[in-house]
Amino acid sequence: MRAQNNRWILTAVAAVLAGCSATIIQPDQVGDPAPVYVLDHGRHNSLVLVVDEGDVQRLAFGEWGWYVDHETGFGRSLSALLVDTPGALGRGRLSGPVDPDCWVDQVGSEIRNVLVFSAEQERVTTLAAEIDAEFADTEPHYSHLLNLEFVLDAREYSLGHNSNHRVVEWLEALGFEVRGNPTIGILRAADPERSHTVDPARCSEHP
C-alpha cells in the first residue's frame, strides 16, 4: 500500500510540473567571448565552460546519495523530490577538441541536446575559479560512472533547488537572462539556432 501511495505522490508531482520550462537569453553584448554549453541529459542539465583552450570544465549539481553513493531507484527518487537531502557539487574536465560531438564518450550521462552560447571570458574565468575554490580544501569523491569529482555542497538538494536550478544560477552569473521554471530540466534557447543535436560521427571531422 505504501509503494502505491508513493507512486500516486510522484504522479501528482509530475502533473504539477508538466508545464515547467525555462528560456535562456544570450547577453546582447559579448566583447571577449568564451564558449558556454548547456548539456541536456533528459530531466537534468550540466554546464560546460571553456576557461581557455586547454581547460574545458563541466559543472554539475545533484543529490549526494544518487550521484556519489549510487543509491538509485524509486525510493531515492521519492526522497530526493520530497525531502531536502545533501547536495553534491560536481566538476570534470573534458579533453580533445572543444566540440560537443567529441564529448559523448567522456560524459557519463546521455547527451540528448546541447545549447551553444557565448559569455564574457572574464565572467567564465571568475565562475570557474569560484568552483575550483570549493574543491581546494577537501578530498573530492570521484565517480567513474559519471566521470565527475564531487564535494559536499553548502546547499541542500531539493525539488526547489535541483541540478537545473543550479545551472540557471551559473548562467545568470555569466550574464544570461533566464525566464521560466527549470525544475524538470526543460531548458530552451530563445534563439532556436543555438540548439545542437550531438552526432559523435562528426567528431572524426577534426584533425
C-alpha positions as CSV (number, residue, x, y, z in Angstrom):
1,M,0.0,0.0,0.0
2,R,2.8,2.4,0.9
3,A,4.5,1.8,-2.5
4,Q,1.2,2.5,-4.3
5,N,0.7,5.7,-2.3
6,N,4.3,6.8,-3.2
7,R,3.6,6.3,-6.8
8,W,0.5,8.4,-6.6
9,I,2.5,11.2,-4.9
10,L,5.1,11.1,-7.7
11,T,2.4,11.1,-10.4
12,A,0.8,14.2,-8.7
13,V,4.1,16.0,-8.5
14,A,4.8,15.2,-12.2
15,A,1.4,16.5,-13.2
16,V,2.0,19.8,-11.4
17,L,5.4,20.2,-13.0
18,A,4.4,19.2,-16.5
19,G,4.3,22.7,-17.8
20,C,7.6,23.8,-16.4
21,S,10.3,25.1,-18.7
22,A,12.8,27.9,-18.9
23,T,14.1,30.0,-21.7
24,I,17.8,31.2,-21.9
25,I,18.6,34.5,-23.4
26,Q,22.1,35.2,-24.7
27,P,23.6,38.5,-23.5
28,D,23.3,41.3,-26.1
29,Q,26.9,42.3,-26.0
30,V,29.8,39.9,-25.5
31,G,33.1,41.7,-26.1
32,D,35.6,38.9,-25.3
33,P,33.5,35.8,-26.0
34,A,34.1,32.3,-24.5
35,P,32.0,29.3,-25.5
36,V,29.5,28.1,-22.9
37,Y,27.4,24.9,-23.4
38,V,24.3,23.6,-21.7
39,L,24.2,19.8,-21.9
40,D,20.7,18.3,-21.8
41,H,20.7,14.9,-20.1
42,G,16.9,14.4,-20.0
43,R,15.5,15.7,-16.7
44,H,18.7,17.3,-15.7
45,N,21.3,19.5,-17.2
46,S,25.0,20.3,-16.8
47,L,27.2,23.3,-17.9
48,V,30.4,23.3,-19.8
49,L,32.8,26.3,-19.5
50,V,35.7,26.9,-21.9
51,V,38.0,28.6,-19.4
52,D,40.8,28.6,-22.0
53,E,41.8,26.3,-24.9
54,G,43.3,23.7,-22.6
55,D,40.8,24.0,-19.7
56,V,37.3,22.9,-20.5
57,Q,35.3,22.3,-17.4
58,R,31.9,20.5,-16.9
59,L,29.9,21.6,-13.9
60,A,27.0,19.7,-12.3
61,F,24.9,19.6,-9.2
62,G,22.9,16.8,-7.8
63,E,21.8,14.7,-4.9
64,W,24.7,13.2,-2.9
65,G,23.0,9.8,-2.3
66,W,22.3,9.4,-6.1
67,Y,25.5,10.8,-7.6
68,V,28.1,9.8,-5.0
69,D,26.7,6.8,-3.1
70,H,24.9,5.5,-6.2
71,E,21.7,5.0,-4.2
72,T,19.4,5.0,-7.2
73,G,15.9,3.7,-7.7
74,F,12.3,4.6,-6.9
75,G,12.8,5.2,-3.2
76,R,15.7,7.5,-3.7
77,S,13.8,9.4,-6.4
78,L,10.9,10.0,-4.0
79,S,13.1,11.1,-1.1
80,A,15.0,13.5,-3.4
81,L,11.8,15.0,-4.5
82,L,10.1,15.4,-1.2
83,V,12.9,15.8,1.4
84,D,15.9,18.2,1.4
85,T,19.0,16.0,1.1
86,P,22.7,16.7,0.9
87,G,23.8,18.3,-2.3
88,A,26.8,17.3,-4.4
89,L,28.8,19.8,-6.5
90,G,30.4,18.1,-9.5
91,R,33.3,19.1,-11.7
92,G,35.1,17.3,-14.5
93,R,37.5,18.3,-17.3
94,L,36.9,17.5,-20.9
95,S,39.8,16.8,-23.3
96,G,40.2,16.9,-27.1
97,P,38.5,19.4,-29.5
98,V,36.2,22.0,-28.0
99,D,33.2,20.3,-29.7
100,P,30.2,18.6,-28.0
101,D,30.2,16.0,-30.8
102,C,33.5,14.8,-29.3
103,W,32.4,14.7,-25.6
104,V,29.9,11.8,-25.7
105,D,32.5,9.2,-24.5
106,Q,33.7,11.5,-21.8
107,V,30.4,12.4,-20.2
108,G,28.8,9.7,-18.0
109,S,25.3,10.7,-18.9
110,E,23.4,10.6,-22.2
111,I,23.6,13.9,-24.1
112,R,20.2,14.5,-25.7
113,N,20.8,18.0,-26.9
114,V,23.3,20.9,-26.5
115,L,22.6,24.6,-26.3
116,V,25.6,26.7,-27.6
117,F,26.2,30.2,-26.2
118,S,29.0,32.7,-25.6
119,A,29.7,34.7,-22.4
120,E,32.3,37.2,-21.4
121,Q,35.7,35.4,-20.8
122,E,36.2,37.3,-17.6
123,R,32.9,36.0,-16.2
124,V,33.7,32.5,-17.3
125,T,37.1,32.6,-15.6
126,T,35.6,34.0,-12.4
127,L,33.0,31.3,-12.2
128,A,35.5,28.6,-12.9
129,A,37.8,30.0,-10.1
130,E,34.8,30.0,-7.7
131,I,34.1,26.4,-8.4
132,D,37.8,25.4,-8.1
133,A,37.8,27.1,-4.7
134,E,35.1,24.8,-3.5
135,F,37.4,21.8,-4.2
136,A,40.5,23.3,-2.8
137,D,40.3,22.3,0.8
138,T,38.7,18.8,0.6
139,E,39.3,15.5,-1.0
140,P,36.7,15.0,-3.7
141,H,34.8,11.8,-4.3
142,Y,35.3,10.6,-7.9
143,S,32.5,8.9,-9.8
144,H,33.8,6.7,-12.6
145,L,30.2,6.3,-13.8
146,L,29.7,10.0,-14.3
147,N,33.4,11.0,-14.9
148,L,33.0,13.7,-12.3
149,E,34.5,14.5,-9.0
150,F,32.2,15.7,-6.2
151,V,32.4,17.6,-3.0
152,L,29.6,18.2,-0.5
153,D,27.8,21.4,-1.4
154,A,26.9,24.1,1.1
155,R,23.3,24.0,-0.1
156,E,21.0,21.0,0.1
157,Y,19.4,19.3,-2.9
158,S,15.6,19.7,-3.2
159,L,12.7,19.9,-5.6
160,G,13.1,23.7,-5.5
161,H,16.9,23.6,-5.8
162,N,18.0,20.8,-8.1
163,S,20.6,20.4,-10.9
164,N,18.6,22.6,-13.3
165,H,18.2,25.5,-10.8
166,R,21.9,25.5,-10.2
167,V,22.7,25.6,-13.9
168,V,20.4,28.6,-14.2
169,E,22.2,30.3,-11.3
170,W,25.5,29.7,-13.1
171,L,24.1,31.1,-16.3
172,E,22.8,34.2,-14.6
173,A,26.3,34.7,-13.0
174,L,27.6,34.6,-16.6
175,G,25.3,37.4,-17.6
176,F,22.4,35.4,-19.1
177,E,18.7,36.1,-18.5
178,V,16.6,33.0,-17.8
179,R,12.8,33.2,-17.9
180,G,10.6,30.5,-16.6
181,N,10.8,27.5,-14.3
182,P,13.6,25.0,-14.8
183,T,12.5,22.4,-12.2
184,I,12.1,19.4,-14.5
185,G,15.0,20.2,-16.8
186,I,13.4,21.7,-19.9
187,L,15.8,24.5,-20.8
188,R,15.5,26.2,-24.2
189,A,17.4,28.9,-26.0
190,A,15.5,32.0,-27.1
191,D,17.3,31.6,-30.4
192,P,16.5,28.1,-31.7
193,E,19.6,28.1,-33.8
194,R,21.6,27.7,-30.6
195,S,20.3,24.2,-30.3
196,H,22.7,21.5,-31.4
197,T,22.0,17.8,-31.8
198,V,25.0,15.8,-30.9
199,D,26.4,13.4,-33.5
200,P,29.6,11.6,-32.4
201,A,30.4,10.7,-36.1
202,R,31.1,14.4,-36.8
203,C,33.9,14.3,-34.3
204,S,36.0,12.4,-36.8
205,E,36.0,15.6,-38.9
206,H,38.5,17.1,-36.5
207,P,42.2,16.6,-37.3
